[in-house]
Amino acid sequence: MSSETTKRGAVTGALWLSIWVLSLALIAQGAIEVLQLGARWPVWLVSISPLLLFLVGVARDSLQWLIWYCLLLLFYFVGAVEDLFARPDSLISMSGLAIVVLLFSCCTAYIRFRGRERRAIELSEV
């Protein structure tokens, strides 16, 4: 059964929504940070382009794309930690780190629960 016809349960539906909300929050946080530091919009566009690339695969509900998205988020985590050490009093830096951690957690939980849902549906069809 394809992923488009497989309905999400309550938990995976909530996690799916959380992934999108937190991804948009991370993009907005990056924009605020770039504006706060006085950089130009091309810097922001380059910094979010990997996120946008992987969100296309996430929109297709591909678990493989989500796994790669989690790997990408680890690089954003490293950047957020470096930024927080450089500017420890910055609320924007703290929020960026919190968003990345929450987004990574939601993605890994979604992969786990969605994989179980798909396997259960495949087993019920056999």
Rosetta blueprint (number, residue, H / E / L):
1 M L
2 S L
3 S L
4 E L
5 T L
6 T L
7 K L
8 R L
9 G L
10 A H
11 V H
12 T H
13 G H
14 A H
15 L H
16 W H
17 L H
18 S H
19 I H
20 W H
21 V H
22 L H
23 S H
24 L H
25 A H
26 L H
27 I H
28 A H
29 Q H
30 G H
31 A H
32 I H
33 E H
34 V H
35 L H
36 Q H
37 L H
38 G L
39 A L
40 R L
41 W H
42 P H
43 V H
44 W H
45 L H
46 V H
47 S H
48 I H
49 S H
50 P H
51 L H
52 L H
53 L H
54 F H
55 L H
56 V H
57 G H
58 V H
59 A H
60 R L
61 D L
62 S L
63 L H
64 Q H
65 W H
66 L H
67 I H
68 W H
69 Y H
70 C H
71 L H
72 L H
73 L H
74 L H
75 F H
76 Y H
77 F H
78 V H
79 G H
80 A H
81 V H
82 E H
83 D H
84 L H
85 F H
86 A H
87 R L
88 P L
89 D L
90 S L
91 L H
92 I H
93 S H
94 M H
95 S H
96 G H
97 L H
98 A H
99 I H
100 V H
101 V H
102 L H
103 L H
104 F H
105 S H
106 C H
107 C H
108 T H
109 A H
110 Y H
111 I H
112 R H
113 F H
114 R H
115 G H
116 R H
117 E H
118 R H
119 R H
120 A H
121 I H
122 E H
123 L H
124 S H
125 E H
126 V L
